Amino acid sequence: VGGSVSTRYSTIDDGRGATGELTVAASRVRARVGASWRRANDFASPEGVVVNSGAESLDLSGQLEYILSAAQRVRLGVDRFEAEKVGLPGTSGVFTGSFPFTDRERLSVEYIADALPAIGSLRLEAYLQDQDENFATVLDLPPIAAGPFNVLIDTETERVGDITTLGFAARAGTPLGSRHLLSYGVEFFRD
C-alpha cells in the first residue's frame, strides 16, 4: 500500500491545487486511484495581468492491473476530466475566446509486454472516449467609418461539441544495438 498527497499555492495567479494518489498491490494485482484539482485566476506578468488566463479543473483516474508474468500485464483504466472557465490567455478587448466547460471520460484496456522475442516491447490499447466541450468567442470591433455611416461588428459565437471516439493503438520498441531503440506504431480511431 502506498500513496501521496500534495498541495500547492502560487501568488502569481492566486492558484490553488491538490493532488492525491493511492496504490494497493498484491502478488499479481495492482490498483491505483488518483485525483487532482486546480483553480487559478488570471496571472500577473511584468506587463500586467494576462486577461483570460484563469481556469479550474478536476482530474480523476483509476487503474486495475493484472500481472500475467514478469514481463506481461493487462491494465484496465478509467479517467474523468472536468474543466470550467478555461480562457485563451491574452484574448481580450476586440477578440475573446474561452472554454466555458470541457468534460472528458475515457475507458481503456491495455496489454503491455516488456520483452518479446524479435520485437522488444509491445503495447496494445483499445479505448472509448466521450468529450463534451463548449468553445465561446466574442468579436467586438470599434466602429468603422463607411461613408456617412459607421459599421458596427459585434458577434458572439458558441460551438458545443459532443464527440465519442472509439480507438485502437499498437506501439512497439525494438532495440537496435545497445544504444538505440526503434519506436514504431499505428493508431486507428473513429470520432
N, C-alpha and C positions, 0 to 999 in steps of 0.2 A: 504494500500500500504506500502510495506517495502522493504528494500534491504540492501546490504552491499557491500563494495569494500575493498579489502586489497591487499597489495603488500609485497614482501619480497626480501631480498638480503642476500646472505651468502658468506663470504670471503673464506671459506674452498674449495669451488668449483667454485667461481665466478658465483654463481647461482642467477638467477632472476626468479621471479614469480609474477603472478597477479591472483586474484580471484574476481569474481563479481556475485551477485545474486539479482534478483528482484522478489518479490512476490506480487500478486494482489489478493484480496479476496473480495467476496460479501457474501450474506447470505448463499447460497448453492453451490457456485462455487469458487474454488481456482486455480490460475495459478502460476507457478514458472518457471523461466528460469535462467540458471546459466552457467558460463564459468570459466575455469581455465587453465592457461598457465604456463609452467615451462621450463627453459633452464638452464642446468648446465654443466660445463666442468668436467674433471677428478678431483676428490677431493684429497686433501693433507692429509696425515696421519703422525704420528710420524716416521714411517718407510720410508716415501717418498710419491710421487704421486702414487695413485692407478690407474694404467692404465686401460683404457676401462670402466670407471665408469660414464661417462657423458651421458646425454640424453636430448631430447627435446620432450615435449608433449603438446597436446591441448585436453581438455575435455569439451564437450558441452552437456547440458542436459535440458530437459523441461518436465513439468508435468501439466496435467489438471485434476482436481479432482472435482467430483460431490458428494455432501453430501446427502445421502438418508435419514438418520435420525441421531440422536445424537450419535449412536454407529455404523453406517454403512456408507461406502462410496465406490465409484468406481473411479479408477485412471487410466489414460492413460499416458504412459511415452515414451519418445524418448531420446536416448543417442547416442552420437558420440564421439569416442576416436581416436586420431591420435598420434603416437609416431614415432620419427626418431632417428637414430644413438644411439640406446639403447645398451650399452655394457654389457658384463658379467664381473663385476669388478674383477680385478686381473688376468684375462686371457690375457697373452701377451707372446711374445717370442716363445716358442715351440707351444703352442696352443692359439688361439684367437677365441672368439665367440662373435657374436653380432646380433642384430635385426636391419637391415637397415631401416625397416619400419614395423609398426603394425597399422592396421586400423580396427575399430570395430563399427558397427552400431547395435542398439538394439531397438526394438519396443515392448512395453509390455502393457497389460491391467490387472488390479488387482481389486479384490473385497476384502474389508477389513471390518471385523466385530470385534468390541471390547468386546462385552458382549453377547454371545449367551447362552441360557439355556443349561445346561448339557455339553457344550463344553468349553465355555470361549471365547477365541479369536480365530479367523479363518482368514486365508489369502489365497486366491486362485489367482494364476497368470498364464497367458499364455503369451508366448513371442516368438519372431522371432529375431534371431541374425545372422549377417553376419560378419565374421572376415577374413581379408586378412593379411597375415604375411609372412615375409621373415626372415629366420634364416640362417646366414652365418658363416662358420668356416674356419680356416686356421690351418693346421698342418705342421710345418716346423722343422723337426728333424735335428740335426747336422749329418755330415757324419758318417756312421757306417762301421768300417773295417770288410770286409768279405773276408779273404784270400788276394789275390793280388788286389782286387777291393774294392772300397768304395761304399756303398749303400746310395743313397740319397732318402729321403722321404719328398716330398713337395706337399701337396694336398690342394685344395680349394674346398669347397662344398657350395651349396646354396639349401635350401629347401623352396619353396614357397608354401604356403597353402591358400586355399580359402574354408572356412568351413561355411556352412549355418546350423544353429541349430534351430529347432522348439521344444519348450518345454512347459511343464505344471508342476506347483508345488502347493502343498497344505500343509499348515503348521497350526498347532493348538497349543494352550497353555491352559491347564486345571489346575485351582488352586487345590492343594491338601492341604487342611487346610489353615491356614493363613500365613504360612511361606515358602511354597514350590509351585513350578509350574512345571507341567509335559509338556515338549515340545516334539512334535512329528510331523512327516510329511512324505511326499513322493514327489519325483520328477521324471518325465519321460522326456526324451529328445531324439531327433534323430538328428545326425550330417549328 
